Amino acid sequence: MLGIVKADFPSLEYLSWFPGISQVEHFKELISLVTTPYFVLFHDDDLMEPEYVKYILEQFQSTPLAAAVATNGVTINSKGQRIIKNEVGFKSHKIIETFYDKNRFVLQYLVGDFGGIASFCSYAYNTNLIRGIYPNFLKCRYYFDTIFLSEILERGPIVWINKSLVRVRTHEANLSFYTGVLDYKSFISFLSIENGYRIKQRYVDEYHLTRLYVALERKGKGMPIPVLKFYIMVFPKLMIYSHTFRKRVLRKIIKIVV
């Protein structure tokens, strides 16, 4: 594979420390070596659309003080086929979404009502503005990418381009497949402390309930008594207050019935 890439892109510089250092140390090493104005941490099994670089550079030229620029995207399976039911990205009526406030930014990750998120692999970074900030696995384990993004927001705004310019591959080797209760609970705790508990409890409850459901579904086990009590307490409230939660529940019921 490397030979094919080098043949098509002879000026490409290829560096690898595998298997010498950990994944997050790999991130740090790469970021510290960047000398260009912008860079991308792109996953090796995802795909960029041909126009990705063009739109990213145009946006940085338009908003030179942006700490990062990201784009919309779709999910694909191991064969490269689009997965409609597992759509990623964000929904917006705007051509671009700009975030200045950390609280508003993290709300996008908690509840679908806020419009979803831009995939991590779609982000391009302003090298000078984010220098010295690195992904840290010790902060929220597999949610370290979201924490990393919220930290760079302190250096400048984050801009999301409402164009589908990446294809995100999903399979059992993805890090997200291994996330569990320990990961998302530490994520919620971190966000609550960082945001001075400005996040409403029902947003936290919805995120907690949906992540807990996914974790239990993956394990294929029954529902423990503490989890059942939590569901009984929170479920009715979310059915009243959350449009996206109602939609998710009704979709699940229809799937079971049909």
Secondary structure, DSSP 8 states (H G I E B T S, - for coil): -HHHHHHH-TT------TTTS-HHHHHHHHHHH--SSEEE---TTSEE-TTHHHHHHHHHHHSTT-SEEEEEEEEE-TTS-B-STT--SB--SSSEEEE--HHHHHHHHH-GGGTB---GGG-EEEHHHHTT----TTTTGGGHHHHHHHHHTTTS-EEEEEEEEEEEE--TTSGGGG--HHHHHHHHHHHHHHTTT-S-HHHHHHHHHHHHHHHHHHHT----HHHHHHHHHHHHHHHHH-HHHHHHHHHHHHHHH-
